[in-house]
């Protein structure tokens, strides 16, 4: 399913596959073109994050999913 963000269409697996980052995902990471509900993986520590707030251009709030330690 395609996602329209800022006038750009993001299609295919790029729109739904988790983003990846070595290390903790922090405020404003991946903010450009982000939608609420998008996920990201900390590939160093094996933690999954979900975007809980964004303006789609410059800000993003991430929350760890579940009780990962």
C-alpha positions as CSV (number, residue, x, y, z in Angstrom):
1,X,0.0,0.0,0.0
2,X,1.4,3.4,-0.9
3,X,1.7,6.2,1.6
4,X,1.4,9.9,0.6
5,X,3.7,12.1,2.7
6,X,4.5,15.7,1.9
7,X,3.4,15.2,-1.7
8,X,5.7,12.2,-2.2
9,X,4.3,8.7,-2.7
10,X,6.3,6.0,-0.8
11,X,5.3,2.7,-2.2
12,X,6.0,-1.0,-1.7
13,X,8.0,-2.5,1.2
14,X,9.8,0.8,1.8
15,X,6.6,2.2,3.3
16,X,6.1,-0.6,5.8
17,X,9.4,-2.2,6.5
18,X,10.9,-1.2,9.9
19,X,13.6,1.5,9.8
20,X,17.0,0.4,11.1
21,X,19.5,2.2,13.3
22,X,22.6,1.0,15.2
23,X,21.8,2.3,18.7
24,X,18.8,3.7,20.5
25,X,16.1,5.4,18.4
26,X,15.7,8.9,19.9
27,X,13.5,11.9,19.5
28,X,13.4,13.3,15.9
29,X,15.2,10.3,14.3
30,X,13.8,9.6,10.8
31,X,11.4,12.6,11.2
32,X,11.2,13.5,7.5
33,X,8.3,11.8,5.9
34,X,7.4,9.7,8.9
35,X,3.9,8.6,9.9
36,X,2.5,7.6,13.3
37,X,2.7,3.8,13.7
38,X,5.9,3.4,11.7
39,X,8.4,1.1,13.4
40,X,12.2,1.3,13.8
41,X,14.7,-1.3,15.1
42,X,17.7,-0.7,17.2
43,X,20.0,-3.2,15.5
44,X,22.6,-3.0,18.3
45,X,20.3,-3.8,21.2
46,X,17.5,-5.6,19.4
47,X,14.8,-3.2,20.5
48,X,11.7,-2.3,18.5
49,X,10.3,1.3,18.6
50,X,7.0,2.8,17.3
51,X,6.4,6.4,16.3
52,X,3.7,7.8,18.5
53,X,3.8,11.5,17.3
54,X,5.2,13.4,14.3
55,X,4.6,16.4,12.2
56,X,6.0,14.5,9.2
57,X,8.9,16.8,8.6
58,X,11.1,17.8,11.6
59,X,9.8,16.1,14.8
60,X,9.1,12.5,15.8
61,X,8.5,10.8,19.2
62,X,9.5,7.2,19.6
63,X,8.4,4.6,22.2
64,X,9.9,1.2,22.9
65,X,7.4,-1.5,22.1
66,X,6.6,-3.8,25.1
67,X,8.8,-4.5,28.1
68,X,12.0,-5.1,26.3
69,X,15.1,-5.1,28.5
